[in-house]
Amino acid sequence: MKSREELLRAAADHPESWWNIFSALQEQLGQTGQELTVARQELRQKAEQLAQAQALIAELKRELFGAKADKLNAQQEQQLRQLLEDVQEENQRPRP
């Protein structure tokens, strides 16, 4: 397929060929339009796949961490460990 510039140069060199050049440009435009339509369809499909994957990830996170669970930061993890140790120590003490 010739570029637009090549077609225009050919038209300047051979003015009688304008109609052929016009037809070639129309054909290129049609092909480009078809390629654009296909690219848009592929883009929509990829966007749908991405949305589905994000929804699945969110669902798996809810199953793993619970609906409102947040990850603990380092300080919270340390506090939780300390609390666990305190409870274990409490359970090991003899009861009165």
SULTAUR-V67121 format. One record per residue. N is the residue number from 1. PSI is psi in whole degrees, -180 to 180 (none if undefined). OMEGA is omega in whole degrees, -180 to 180 (none if undefined). Layout:
{{N;PSI;OMEGA} {N;PSI;OMEGA}}
This chain:
{{1;130;-179} {2;149;177} {3;165;180} {4;-43;-179} {5;-41;178} {6;-41;180} {7;-41;180} {8;-38;176} {9;-42;179} {10;-38;179} {11;-38;179} {12;-37;180} {13;-31;-177} {14;84;-176} {15;-26;-179} {16;-12;-177} {17;13;180} {18;-42;-178} {19;-42;179} {20;-40;180} {21;-42;178} {22;-44;179} {23;-41;179} {24;-41;178} {25;-40;177} {26;-41;179} {27;-43;178} {28;-41;179} {29;-42;178} {30;-43;179} {31;-41;179} {32;-40;177} {33;-41;178} {34;-41;178} {35;-39;179} {36;-41;178} {37;-44;179} {38;-44;180} {39;-40;178} {40;-41;178} {41;-43;179} {42;-40;178} {43;-43;177} {44;-42;179} {45;-43;179} {46;-38;179} {47;-39;178} {48;-42;178} {49;-40;178} {50;-44;179} {51;-41;178} {52;-42;179} {53;-41;179} {54;-39;178} {55;-40;179} {56;-42;178} {57;-44;179} {58;-41;179} {59;-43;179} {60;-37;176} {61;-41;179} {62;-40;179} {63;-37;-177} {64;-45;-173} {65;-9;-176} {66;164;-174} {67;-38;-175} {68;11;-177} {69;139;175} {70;154;176} {71;147;179} {72;144;173} {73;177;-175} {74;-41;-179} {75;-43;179} {76;-39;177} {77;-42;179} {78;-43;179} {79;-40;179} {80;-42;176} {81;-44;180} {82;-42;178} {83;-42;179} {84;-43;178} {85;-42;179} {86;-43;-180} {87;-41;179} {88;-42;178} {89;-42;-180} {90;-40;-179} {91;-25;180} {92;-18;180} {93;144;178} {94;143;180} {95;143;180} {96;none;none}}
